[in-house]
Amino acid sequence: MANTANINIRMDANLKKQFEAFCADMGMTMTTAVNIFARKAVRENRIPFEISGDVPNAETQEAIREVKQMKADPTLGKTYTDVDEMMKELR
């Protein structure tokens, strides 16, 4: 490879092990994977994948499940036609 340069990055040791294993499963080295990322980012002028927040914690996942259940069966929750009535009950 002509005109190459080295880079150093810091990474959690466990993440590095997992990434090495992933790359091996894909039939490439970590260097190849990083080069693929860099080429695609430069070509597209963007991060070539979606970056999102953490997966909701157990409490939030349970709340989401509960809301989906209530939407599927409206008899499971109480409904209101008046905001004042709802606030009165909440207090």
Short mmCIF file of the C-alpha atoms (twelve columns), coordinates in Angstrom:
data_MODEL
# 
_entry.id   MODEL 
# 
loop_
_atom_site.group_PDB 
_atom_site.id 
_atom_site.type_symbol 
_atom_site.label_atom_id 
_atom_site.label_alt_id 
_atom_site.label_comp_id 
_atom_site.label_asym_id 
_atom_site.label_seq_id 
_atom_site.Cartn_x 
_atom_site.Cartn_y 
_atom_site.Cartn_z 
_atom_site.pdbx_PDB_model_num 
ATOM 1  C CA . MET A 1  0.000   0.000   0.000  1 
ATOM 2  C CA . ALA A 2  1.533   3.283   -1.068 1 
ATOM 3  C CA . ASN A 3  1.771   6.272   1.241  1 
ATOM 4  C CA . THR A 4  0.167   4.799   4.365  1 
ATOM 5  C CA . ALA A 5  -0.103  6.367   7.798  1 
ATOM 6  C CA . ASN A 6  -0.635  4.838   11.214 1 
ATOM 7  C CA . ILE A 7  -3.354  5.933   13.630 1 
ATOM 8  C CA . ASN A 8  -3.808  5.073   17.295 1 
ATOM 9  C CA . ILE A 9  -7.170  4.889   19.002 1 
ATOM 10 C CA . ARG A 10 -8.227  4.066   22.545 1 
ATOM 11 C CA . MET A 11 -11.026 1.574   23.040 1 
ATOM 12 C CA . ASP A 12 -12.466 -0.403  25.932 1 
ATOM 13 C CA . ALA A 13 -10.592 -3.727  26.083 1 
ATOM 14 C CA . ASN A 14 -13.790 -5.793  26.048 1 
ATOM 15 C CA . LEU A 15 -15.163 -3.852  23.078 1 
ATOM 16 C CA . LYS A 16 -11.857 -4.406  21.238 1 
ATOM 17 C CA . LYS A 17 -12.125 -8.177  21.789 1 
ATOM 18 C CA . GLN A 18 -15.709 -8.176  20.543 1 
ATOM 19 C CA . PHE A 19 -14.806 -6.053  17.516 1 
ATOM 20 C CA . GLU A 20 -11.833 -8.287  16.665 1 
ATOM 21 C CA . ALA A 21 -14.118 -11.335 16.824 1 
ATOM 22 C CA . PHE A 22 -16.731 -9.607  14.663 1 
ATOM 23 C CA . CYS A 23 -14.130 -8.616  12.080 1 
ATOM 24 C CA . ALA A 24 -12.721 -12.154 12.033 1 
ATOM 25 C CA . ASP A 25 -16.236 -13.515 11.468 1 
ATOM 26 C CA . MET A 26 -16.577 -11.091 8.563  1 
ATOM 27 C CA . GLY A 27 -13.234 -12.230 7.140  1 
ATOM 28 C CA . MET A 28 -11.342 -8.992  7.698  1 
ATOM 29 C CA . THR A 29 -9.001  -7.278  10.108 1 
ATOM 30 C CA . MET A 30 -9.863  -4.319  12.302 1 
ATOM 31 C CA . THR A 31 -7.653  -2.203  10.028 1 
ATOM 32 C CA . THR A 32 -9.731  -3.203  7.010  1 
ATOM 33 C CA . ALA A 33 -12.963 -2.429  8.868  1 
ATOM 34 C CA . VAL A 34 -11.735 1.032   9.896  1 
ATOM 35 C CA . ASN A 35 -10.581 1.733   6.330  1 
ATOM 36 C CA . ILE A 36 -13.981 0.692   4.966  1 
ATOM 37 C CA . PHE A 37 -15.647 3.063   7.445  1 
ATOM 38 C CA . ALA A 38 -13.288 5.940   6.534  1 
ATOM 39 C CA . ARG A 39 -13.722 5.490   2.772  1 
ATOM 40 C CA . LYS A 40 -17.510 5.346   3.023  1 
ATOM 41 C CA . ALA A 41 -17.665 8.375   5.349  1 
ATOM 42 C CA . VAL A 42 -15.488 10.436  3.004  1 
ATOM 43 C CA . ARG A 43 -17.376 9.286   -0.114 1 
ATOM 44 C CA . GLU A 44 -20.810 10.066  1.403  1 
ATOM 45 C CA . ASN A 45 -19.683 13.060  3.481  1 
ATOM 46 C CA . ARG A 46 -21.535 11.698  6.511  1 
ATOM 47 C CA . ILE A 47 -21.372 9.052   9.238  1 
ATOM 48 C CA . PRO A 48 -22.448 6.007   7.180  1 
ATOM 49 C CA . PHE A 49 -24.847 4.639   9.773  1 
ATOM 50 C CA . GLU A 50 -27.503 5.860   12.192 1 
ATOM 51 C CA . ILE A 51 -26.344 6.903   15.648 1 
ATOM 52 C CA . SER A 52 -29.031 6.641   18.298 1 
ATOM 53 C CA . GLY A 53 -29.467 6.706   22.032 1 
ATOM 54 C CA . ASP A 54 -29.319 3.825   24.441 1 
ATOM 55 C CA . VAL A 55 -31.922 1.103   24.499 1 
ATOM 56 C CA . PRO A 56 -34.632 2.001   27.022 1 
ATOM 57 C CA . ASN A 57 -34.085 0.625   30.518 1 
ATOM 58 C CA . ALA A 58 -36.307 -2.114  31.981 1 
ATOM 59 C CA . GLU A 59 -38.745 0.345   33.582 1 
ATOM 60 C CA . THR A 60 -39.241 2.250   30.328 1 
ATOM 61 C CA . GLN A 61 -39.596 -0.982  28.349 1 
ATOM 62 C CA . GLU A 62 -42.289 -2.117  30.789 1 
ATOM 63 C CA . ALA A 63 -44.114 1.218   30.409 1 
ATOM 64 C CA . ILE A 64 -43.980 0.884   26.611 1 
ATOM 65 C CA . ARG A 65 -45.322 -2.672  26.852 1 
ATOM 66 C CA . GLU A 66 -48.126 -1.473  29.128 1 
ATOM 67 C CA . VAL A 67 -49.131 1.333   26.762 1 
ATOM 68 C CA . LYS A 68 -49.189 -1.066  23.795 1 
ATOM 69 C CA . GLN A 69 -51.345 -3.456  25.805 1 
ATOM 70 C CA . MET A 70 -53.720 -0.631  26.759 1 
ATOM 71 C CA . LYS A 71 -53.939 0.536   23.137 1 
ATOM 72 C CA . ALA A 72 -54.814 -2.998  22.060 1 
ATOM 73 C CA . ASP A 73 -57.448 -3.316  24.824 1 
ATOM 74 C CA . PRO A 74 -58.806 0.118   25.851 1 
ATOM 75 C CA . THR A 75 -60.785 -1.418  28.725 1 
ATOM 76 C CA . LEU A 76 -57.512 -1.839  30.650 1 
ATOM 77 C CA . GLY A 77 -57.109 1.884   31.316 1 
ATOM 78 C CA . LYS A 78 -59.314 4.771   32.300 1 
ATOM 79 C CA . THR A 79 -60.083 7.419   29.691 1 
ATOM 80 C CA . TYR A 80 -61.053 11.026  30.218 1 
ATOM 81 C CA . THR A 81 -62.961 13.531  28.146 1 
ATOM 82 C CA . ASP A 82 -62.111 16.414  30.462 1 
ATOM 83 C CA . VAL A 83 -58.566 17.434  31.393 1 
ATOM 84 C CA . ASP A 84 -59.736 19.092  34.620 1 
ATOM 85 C CA . GLU A 85 -61.396 15.847  35.715 1 
ATOM 86 C CA . MET A 86 -58.202 13.910  35.005 1 
ATOM 87 C CA . MET A 87 -56.043 16.404  36.924 1 
ATOM 88 C CA . LYS A 88 -58.472 16.332  39.864 1 
ATOM 89 C CA . GLU A 89 -58.125 12.537  40.083 1 
ATOM 90 C CA . LEU A 90 -54.350 12.687  39.730 1 
ATOM 91 C CA . ARG A 91 -54.079 15.056  42.680 1 
# 
